[in-house]
Amino acid sequence: MIEIDDLASCARWVEMGGDRPPAAFQALDLRDVGGFESGSFRGCLFLACELTPAQAGYLTTTGATVIRDPDVRPYPAHRARLYTPEEIFAGFDPATGNGYEVSYDARVYRHWVATGRQYPEMIDESLARRLHDHSITEALHDEIDGDRPVAIMGGHGLERSDPTYASIARVARALTRAGRLMLSGGGPGAMEATHLGAWFANMADDDAMVAAIGVLAPRPDGAPAGQEYADHDWLDRAWTVRDRWPLPAAGSRLESIGIPTWMYGHEPPNAFATRIAKYFANSVREEGLLAIATHGVVFAPGSAGTIQEIFQDAAQNHYASFGPPSPMVLLGRGYWTERHPVWPVLDSLSDGRDYRDLITITDDEDEVVEVILRYRRDG
């Protein structure tokens, strides 16, 4: 089935006439486009497209599946592409005093809470969420096709002033410059550091990232430790950095992808990922993030969520669930052997398995980068 998400491709498909193959039309306004009121559309999908009543009626009676997107929710049931930060934070404007709470992201989170959180009472709501997440997965796989994705996982409570924050950013910057596509869970803390590093991989001056962290790090007096994302100016500081050190134009810049979830909506997504694959279903998001990180995962210090991800990734490697095993690098020897002694279990679990030589524990940023870059998935 052909996937069509722009009007030029749509016009070419219509011109094929009777021999055209089934197609999936994604989030297009077709109300002024001719060719959708005659002929057969058996096997075609129209996902969140704008249609006239005549078009919609004709399409459904000639074999098409039409999924409309009524204006009763703050999010679309289908997207043809991943979000951009500008879309996720639409409404936020520090210059006018409009804070995060008026953004698209915050509105969707409030709707998620009001309609039942993980267990919506209304079947149309649960279906719309699943359709949304399905389209995000499709768009995500389209985006990473041909890339070498590497993920960094770690705690959301890591503060910008912490030396580990800068360390993660340097690792991500080096990997981005070496041609790896950086992924993370898309939130604050270690996740934000990942995308900050990818952002500044575009800058020739390495001191620029040091200066940027100097802008990001100062917190309001009395702010609670480990909850920097709750500071009233957390996003404002990030936007100041974005404005002061802007990226090159799309197409000539190095990108990164954040993969957050509305399940943790009290933690806003970070502003430095250039593309955002945001999900309602955290289970789909977490398993999928580790599955697509086919060129390795770095585990920075974190708590229960990060520990879960370590063993989730180990299980994927252990059973080759998504193809050949890939590197697992634990950053912080003392943290992962003493504070949370995950390493001995991982070391024992991998004994005699194909991925044993792909797991590493280190305190050395350069070794992290070297281990990831040494890996060759395709020979």
C-alpha positions in Angstrom: 0.0 0.0 0.0 1.3 3.4 -0.9 1.4 6.0 1.9 0.5 9.6 0.7 1.1 12.6 3.0 1.4 15.5 0.5 -0.8 16.9 -2.2 1.7 16.4 -5.0 1.9 12.7 -4.4 -1.9 12.6 -4.1 -2.3 14.3 -7.5 0.0 11.7 -9.1 -1.9 8.9 -7.6 -5.3 10.2 -8.9 -3.8 10.5 -12.4 -3.0 6.8 -12.4 -6.6 6.1 -13.2 -8.0 2.6 -12.9 -4.7 0.8 -12.4 -3.7 2.7 -9.3 -2.8 0.6 -6.2 -4.5 1.0 -2.8 -3.2 4.0 -0.9 -3.3 5.4 2.6 -3.9 9.2 2.7 -2.6 10.8 5.8 -3.8 14.1 7.4 -4.5 15.9 4.1 -7.1 18.5 3.3 -8.7 17.0 0.2 -11.8 19.2 0.1 -10.6 21.2 -3.0 -8.9 18.2 -4.7 -10.7 16.6 -7.6 -10.9 12.9 -8.3 -12.4 11.6 -5.1 -16.0 11.4 -6.2 -15.7 8.9 -9.0 -14.0 5.5 -9.6 -13.3 2.8 -7.0 -11.4 3.3 -3.8 -11.5 -0.3 -2.5 -8.7 -1.0 0.0 -7.8 2.7 0.5 -7.5 4.4 3.8 -8.2 8.0 4.6 -6.7 8.9 8.0 -7.7 12.2 9.6 -8.2 13.8 6.2 -10.4 16.8 5.6 -13.2 15.7 3.2 -16.5 17.2 2.0 -19.6 15.2 2.9 -20.0 14.2 -0.7 -16.4 12.9 -0.8 -16.7 11.0 2.5 -19.9 9.4 1.4 -18.7 8.3 -2.0 -15.4 7.0 -0.6 -17.0 4.8 2.0 -19.6 3.4 -0.5 -16.8 2.4 -2.9 -14.7 0.4 -0.5 -12.5 2.9 1.3 -12.0 3.1 5.1 -12.5 6.7 6.3 -11.4 7.7 9.8 -12.6 11.2 10.5 -11.1 13.4 13.2 -13.9 15.3 14.9 -12.9 18.5 16.8 -13.7 17.1 20.2 -10.2 16.4 21.4 -7.1 18.7 21.6 -5.0 16.2 19.7 -5.4 14.5 16.3 -6.1 10.8 15.9 -3.6 10.6 13.2 -0.4 12.5 12.3 1.6 12.0 9.1 4.9 13.3 10.8 6.5 13.6 14.2 5.9 16.7 16.3 8.4 19.6 16.2 9.1 21.5 19.5 7.3 24.4 18.0 4.1 22.3 17.7 4.5 20.6 21.1 5.0 24.0 22.8 2.6 26.0 20.7 1.0 28.7 22.9 4.1 29.0 25.1 5.7 32.4 24.8 8.1 33.7 27.5 8.0 37.2 25.9 4.3 37.6 26.6 4.2 35.7 29.9 2.4 32.7 28.4 3.8 29.8 30.3 4.0 26.1 29.6 0.5 25.5 31.0 -1.1 27.1 27.9 0.9 25.0 25.5 -0.5 22.3 23.2 1.4 19.7 25.3 -0.1 20.8 28.6 -3.6 20.9 27.1 -3.3 17.4 25.9 -2.0 16.2 29.3 -5.0 17.8 31.0 -7.3 16.1 28.6 -5.6 12.8 29.3 -6.1 13.2 33.0 -9.8 14.4 32.6 -10.6 11.4 30.3 -9.3 8.7 32.6 -5.6 8.7 32.4 -4.4 5.1 31.4 -7.9 3.7 31.4 -10.4 6.0 29.6 -14.0 5.2 30.2 -15.1 6.1 26.6 -14.2 3.7 23.8 -13.8 6.6 21.3 -11.1 8.1 23.5 -9.1 4.9 23.9 -9.4 4.3 20.1 -8.3 7.8 19.2 -5.2 7.5 21.5 -4.2 4.2 19.9 -4.6 5.6 16.4 -2.5 8.6 17.4 0.2 6.4 18.8 0.1 4.1 15.8 0.7 7.1 13.5 3.6 8.3 15.8 5.2 4.8 15.4 4.8 4.9 11.7 6.3 8.4 11.5 9.1 7.5 13.8 10.2 4.5 11.7 10.1 6.7 8.6 12.3 9.2 10.3 15.0 6.8 11.5 15.1 4.8 8.2 18.8 4.7 7.1 20.1 6.3 10.3 22.2 4.8 13.1 20.1 5.4 16.2 21.7 5.5 19.7 19.8 6.1 22.9 20.8 7.6 26.2 18.7 6.7 29.2 18.9 8.3 32.7 17.2 10.0 35.5 14.7 12.8 35.0 15.8 14.4 38.3 19.3 15.1 37.1 19.9 18.9 37.5 21.5 21.0 34.9 24.3 22.1 37.3 25.3 18.5 38.0 28.6 17.4 36.3 26.9 14.3 35.0 24.5 16.5 32.9 27.5 18.1 31.1 29.1 14.7 30.7 26.1 13.2 29.0 25.8 16.3 26.8 29.5 15.9 25.7 28.9 12.2 24.9 25.8 13.0 22.9 27.6 15.8 21.0 30.5 13.5 20.1 28.2 10.7 18.9 26.1 13.1 16.9 29.1 14.5 15.1 30.2 10.9 14.4 27.0 10.3 12.5 24.7 8.7 15.2 21.1 9.8 15.6 20.6 10.5 19.3 17.4 9.3 21.0 16.1 9.6 24.5 12.9 9.4 26.5 12.4 13.1 25.6 12.0 14.5 29.1 14.1 16.5 31.5 17.4 15.7 33.3 19.6 13.2 31.5 17.2 13.1 28.6 17.5 16.9 28.1 21.3 16.6 28.3 21.2 14.2 25.4 19.5 16.5 23.1 21.4 19.6 24.3 24.6 17.7 23.2 23.0 16.9 19.8 21.9 20.5 19.5 25.4 21.9 20.1 27.0 19.3 17.8 25.9 21.8 15.2 28.1 24.5 16.7 31.8 24.8 15.8 32.7 26.4 19.1 32.7 23.8 21.9 32.7 26.5 24.5 29.2 27.5 23.4 27.7 24.5 25.2 29.5 25.4 28.4 28.0 28.9 28.1 24.6 27.4 27.4 24.7 25.2 30.5 25.6 28.4 32.5 22.3 29.9 31.2 20.3 26.8 32.0 21.7 25.9 35.4 20.7 28.8 37.8 17.5 27.9 39.8 15.1 30.0 41.8 15.8 30.4 45.5 14.4 27.5 47.5 13.6 25.3 44.6 13.4 21.6 45.6 16.3 19.3 44.6 15.7 16.8 41.8 12.6 18.6 40.5 14.1 21.3 38.3 11.5 20.6 35.6 8.9 22.1 38.0 10.7 25.5 38.2 8.5 28.2 36.8 11.3 29.3 34.5 12.6 25.9 33.5 11.3 26.1 29.9 12.1 29.8 29.7 15.8 29.1 30.3 15.7 26.5 27.6 14.1 28.8 25.1 16.7 31.5 25.9 19.4 29.0 24.9 17.5 28.0 21.7 17.2 31.7 20.7 20.8 32.6 21.6 22.3 29.6 19.8 19.9 28.8 17.0 20.3 25.7 14.7 21.2 25.9 11.0 18.3 25.5 8.6 16.5 22.2 8.3 18.3 19.9 5.9 21.7 21.2 6.8 21.7 20.4 10.6 22.2 17.5 12.8 19.0 16.2 14.4 17.8 14.2 17.4 14.5 12.6 18.4 12.9 12.8 21.8 10.3 10.0 22.7 8.3 11.2 25.7 4.9 10.2 27.0 1.8 12.0 28.4 1.7 9.4 31.2 4.5 11.5 32.8 2.8 14.7 31.8 3.9 16.4 35.0 7.4 16.3 33.4 7.4 18.5 30.3 9.3 17.4 27.3 12.6 19.1 26.7 13.0 21.8 24.1 16.2 20.6 22.4 15.1 17.5 20.5 14.4 18.6 17.0 11.7 16.0 16.5 9.4 14.6 19.1 7.6 11.3 19.0 5.1 11.7 21.9 2.9 8.8 23.0 0.0 8.1 25.3 0.9 4.5 25.9 4.1 4.4 27.9 4.6 0.7 27.4 4.6 1.1 23.6 6.9 4.1 23.9 9.5 2.5 26.2 9.8 -0.9 24.4 9.8 0.8 21.1 12.5 3.3 22.1 14.9 0.5 23.1 14.0 -1.6 20.1 14.9 1.2 17.6 18.2 2.0 19.3 19.9 -0.5 17.1 23.4 1.0 17.5 23.5 1.0 21.2 22.1 2.3 24.5 24.0 4.3 27.1 22.6 4.1 30.7 23.4 7.2 32.8 22.6 7.2 36.5 18.9 6.9 37.2 16.3 5.3 39.4 13.6 2.7 39.0 12.7 3.7 35.4 16.3 3.5 34.2 16.9 0.2 36.0 13.8 -1.2 34.3 15.1 0.0 30.9 18.5 -1.7 31.5 16.9 -5.1 32.0 14.3 -4.5 29.2 17.2 -3.8 26.8 19.1 -6.8 28.2 16.0 -9.0 27.4 15.9 -7.7 23.9 19.6 -8.6 23.4 19.2 -11.9 25.3 16.5 -13.2 23.0 17.5 -11.2 19.9 13.9 -9.9 19.8 14.6 -7.1 17.3 17.6 -8.5 15.5 21.3 -8.7 16.4 22.3 -7.5 19.9 23.8 -4.1 20.3 26.0 -2.3 22.8 24.9 -1.6 26.4 27.1 1.0 28.2 26.6 1.7 31.9 28.0 5.2 32.6 29.1 5.4 36.3 31.0 2.5 37.7 30.4 3.3 41.4 26.7 4.1 40.7 26.0 0.8 39.0 28.1 -1.4 41.2 27.5 0.2 44.7 24.6 2.6 44.7 22.4 0.4 42.6 24.4 -2.8 41.9 22.9 -3.6 38.6 26.2 -4.5 36.9 26.8 -7.9 38.7 23.4 -9.1 37.7 23.8 -8.0 34.1 27.3 -9.5 34.0 26.0 -12.8 35.3 22.9 -12.8 33.0 25.0 -12.2 29.9 27.5 -14.9 30.6 27.8 -17.3 27.7 25.5 -15.2 25.5 26.2 -13.4 22.2 25.9 -10.0 23.8 28.3 -10.6 26.6 31.1 -8.7 24.7 28.8 -5.8 24.0 28.2 -4.7 27.6 30.5 -2.2 29.2 30.7 -0.3 32.5 32.9 2.8 32.6 33.4 6.3 34.1 35.2 7.5 30.9 33.3 9.6 28.4 35.7 8.8 25.6 35.3 5.0 26.3 31.5 5.4 26.0 31.9 7.0 22.6 34.5 4.5 21.5 32.4 1.5 22.4 29.4 2.8 20.5 31.3 3.8 17.4 33.2 0.5 17.3 30.0 -1.4 16.9 29.1 -2.5 13.3 25.6 -3.9 12.9 25.9 -4.7 9.3 29.4 -6.1 9.0 
